[in-house]
Amino acid sequence: MKTVLVTGATGFLGKYLVKIFVKEGYKVRALGRNEKAGKELEKLGAEFCKGDFTDKLLCERYFENVNYVIHAGALST
């Protein structure tokens, strides 16, 4: 099974992408900051990875053994 990491997974676009990849049979790591939204993604079958993609040390382990990275994260105000 291929693994895809979606950054910004708790945002509007990211959540949509996570749903698609889970439905298509991928193992999905959902990287985002919003724990409440992350719990919803876990219910869909994704692995929630709490963090900010700009924090290299925190996120380094999330990128291990990943086949694809979809960057959907953005600066939000």
Buried (B, 14 or more C-beta within 10 A) or exposed (E): EEBBBBBBBBBEBBBEBBBBBBEEEBBBBBBBBBEEBBEBBEEBBBBBBBBEBEEEEBBEEBBEEEEEBBEBBEEEE
